Amino acid sequence: MKYSFTLIFLILSISVWAQQTCSIKIFVKQQNQQVLSGAQIYAQKSHVSFITNEKGFALCVIPCKPDTLLISYIGYKDVYVALPMISDTIIHVIMSIEEIGINKVVVTQVKENSQITNTLGELQVKHSELRSIPGIMGEPDVLRTLSLSSGVKQIEGMQGIFVRGGSQDQNLIVYDGATVYNPSHLLGFFSVFNSDIVASASLFSSGAPALYGGRLSSVLTIQSLSAIPDSVETAVNLGVLSSRVMLNVPISQKSAIRASFRKTYLNLFVMPIVEKSLELKDEVSTQFGFYDATCRFDFKPNLLHQFYISAYLGKDKFGLLNSQTLLTNNVNWGNFIVAAQWKYNAKNRWIHSITASYSEYNFNFLAKQSVYTLGIETGISKKEIQYTAKKRYENHTVSYGVQANFHMYNSGTIDVTIENEPFNSIPAMLSQSSEQSLFVEDEWFITPQLICNASIRIVPYVLLGPSSYYVYNDKGEVTDTVFYTQNQIMYTTIGFEPRLQLQYRFSSDASLKFSSMRTTQQMHMVSMLSAALPADIWLPASNFNKPMNGWISSVGYFRNFNDNEFSSSLSLYYKSMQNIIEFKDGFITLYASSYNQKITHGKGFAFGSEFVIKKIKGDFQGAFSYNFSRSLRCFQDLNQGYLYPASYDKPHDVSIQLQYKISSQLTCNALWVYNSGKVYSEPVSKYFIGKNVISEYGPINSSRMPAYHRLDIGAQYVIAKTDSYELLSNISIYNVYNRKNTYYIYYETIGNVNEFSIQFVKNFVGLFPILPSVSIQLYF
Amino acid sequence: MMKKNVYIINIIIIAISFCSVSCSDNFTHSDFKAGRVVVDGSIEAGSFAKVVLTYSLPLDAKIDSSVYYDLVNTRAKVTIFDGEQSEVLVLIKRKNFFPPHYYTTRTIKGVPGKTYWLEVIYYDDTIRAQTTIPNNVELSKIWSEPHVNDTTKRYLWIQMCDDVQRKDYYRIFTQIKGKQKDFVPTYQSAFSDEYFNGTCPKIMLYKGLENFFDKKREDTFSVGDTVFVKISSIDKQSYLFWSNYEKEVFNSGNPFAANGSNLTSNVDSGIGIWCGYASKVYSIIIK
């Protein structure tokens, strides 16, 4: 008898143990079958929560006991579902919009406790968050919004972003699956991403998915809107300094095409201010403008297949005229990208994706004076095809993929003409490389609290001819030229990139995360000029300039409070970088084939701590962040081999954001930023050669400009809102208290040598003073 | 209790972060300072050597005649060796030049193809440099062409032929007779033959800056002027110095193209230049 009781007890125990957790698969969609990414699923009694992924899917492992699931998404009506007590149940949830009005995507800020469950180092920005900070000249911007987050820096007057001590070229920026090489317009003030069509942006400063690789520091993926509207949607924005228009047209219930266009007209107001700030001579006048255009076609025949083609074209143009010397400079640069993707949700639950893309970036410089014309062109292009597959099991999410790309580099084409006759003895430096990658990744839910993500990327790389390079003797004289024929292998290597992430969830509102990954980068970028203009030269990894590699490790603690009303986090990181390159003498000569003699190799490392606290619910919302970080470099040929700060090293970085929804019509916001001044190389003395004064510079970047801080304020007012249209106005003021933040420092020599009266004066040059702007937006 | 411990740990870590004041940026053990001896020396083929010694000045310096000797060094022992003989230079003064004092040889003159070693001894400091005078260079043609708008101005052109067998480096000077006391390097005066090796290029000359207070630089020459044009060949180290020198002089204050790095000097343990020239002078009347 007692054995029977024991046996029954064991069976019951086993069955209870077996039923302790239920795996429920939940798909969340809108009424128009569009998936809802970021919907929250909350088990009310077990206090466990989940978030749907980009496909609107969540695998919920919940204690198997009577419970109610609350599915919520701000702006949509809550849905309550009784928890099925059977594992492997699939639930399809259709959510309806709470307010019926204009059928545009109203996406809230990032899901409430996303920082608890996201990858360490992952930052997400949704469409609506772009308006939560004052826009510069009325333009909300995704890079500027990201730069207020931990570890991401934008420096006034410099292109791109700097992530955890890495340089601009060390960030892989992907737009709808295609690489973007220069993400900035206008000295970094605007990104190339039109905020009207950005659906979401995710930045991984560590712990990037194994799908992405090829850059040392970070991955930024940007998705454009993919909604198939019920009817034509239009958005028009007219501002004092720029305007943009977007059109979203349904072709059928399953397909739509969307186009957008943006153009600035800065020459009326901004460029005269910039000329004055930079203290340009009276005879010098400048012009600047940019435009960009996007187009996207989506086709979703059914729930199993999705297809899109997306394209982007952008161009910046800068002109300078010196009426005294009759010198004209015309510079233009820009990106062109096109990507196509097909996604297939197979019945065996594998999700397959094939993406093909083409990306191109070109920089053109033309100078004319009298009969001389000098033209310089640099650029880079990439063709890529990628296949990935992903499947969720009960406790594992497995993915793998292969990728192949082909790069073409133009590291300098120079055309000189004299009296319209070409000077043709300068060969262009063209090269090409091929890179493949294979990755395998497993996200393993060891327990509901402990998650491990391990992956490996293997990256074979080959540099191909045709090309040539000089061989130098000890005196630096050319002794030989080595030629490579078409597709002849010049250099080959294989990169290995293991990655590990661990995440422990103490509860639904607290987690501890660790991440460590090795990264490789098979290309280099160096700047031709000291500042401002994006005269960047992309070089492939080669025997002379080996691929960069490094390690990024970080740990962070994330805690939400008061039912996710407040979020806070503290992260620490360390990054090492090997085989980074610099030009030895700063400004280089224009003869491309002699680059290798002018390049030196070294290493760098960066470390820091990032603290953030946010209020993310309610009419009053805000965020405070403080970052301490250092980014240092070490080159044997520079600075006598001693460490020196990288040009974007800024130890202290503070930002305070506030947003207050005064009424349903009026929202105000403010942003205050403070960071350490930019480093520069200060002269330590001056000396005469002939009658001219020369600076002797001290250690590289040993001095620091005054601290940078400014206040921006803005307001958005809904003028009118009906079922068929919405009219908004935006007012913003950049640099409210008109601080003259230093952009550049130089010493001026005044006096007269013939009268033996000489003095040196230190000048501080700022860039942007107070800049108010107003714009009107119309959606219909 | 566990929650309280976590909060305390949070606070400690945050406090440590806030207390992580930035380390000193001075990672370099540097000897950079003002007051170093600056060498501005040259030796031309067929001429005596000329060496101007000055001191580098601190950034807060205010120079007037009362502190002349804080700028100009007149107490060094300067010696030249040409591989066969050596000579100690003598200090002489010339009026209406800047600076008035300079050292010169009385015996040794420049010879194309020869190397000259310079030694400057000033108290405990010894500074050395060497330069080689290359082979002579010639112009094949000089002429002027009209300005686009101004009939009183003209552009000055030269043509020269480059030896394909050699790596050559050049520097060009102009002097307007009666208006300039000395040769002035043209705008972008230093160049190498990497753009035109073995060819006969035509080059337009832009008038250079004589001194730092020439705020308005003009490219053209005036009709009626007699202009002396000096074409010189120099060695590679001198070319590297002079090309960086011009970037420093012409781009200083320009945020788009500032130099920001030290000139490549051929003076050991010092700053400045010791340059050998093989020169030829031509003249043209602008009309």
Interface residues (C-beta under 8 A of the other chain):
Chain A: G157 L278 E279 Q324 T325 L326 Q369 S370 V371 Y372 V416 I418 E419 F423 S425 I426 G476 E477 V478 A510 L529 S530 A531 A532 L533 Y557 R559 L570 D585 G586 F587 T589 Y591 S594 S609 F611 Y626 F628 R630 L632 N639 Q640 Y642 L643 Y644 P645 P651 H652 S676 V679 Y680 S681 P683 V684 S685 K686 Y687 F688 I689 G690 K691 N692 V693 I694 S695 E696 Y697 G698 P699 N701 S702 S703 R704 Y743 Y744 Y746 Y747 E748 T749 I750 G751 N752 V753 N754 F756 S757 I758 Q759 F760 K762 N763 V765
Chain B: V6 N10 I13 I14 I16 S17 F18 S20 S22 C23 D25 N26 F27 T28 H29 S30 F32 K33 A34 G35 R36 V38 D40 T54 Y55 S56 L57 P58 L59 D60 A61 K62 I63 D64 S65 Y68 L71 N96 F98 P99 V148 Y155 K167 E194 Y195 F196 N197 T199 P201 K202 M204 L209 E210 N211 F212 F213 K216 R217 E218 D219 K236 S243 N244 Y245 K247 E248 V249 N251 S252 G253 P255 F256 A257 A258 N259 G260 S261 N262 L263 T264 I271 G272 I273
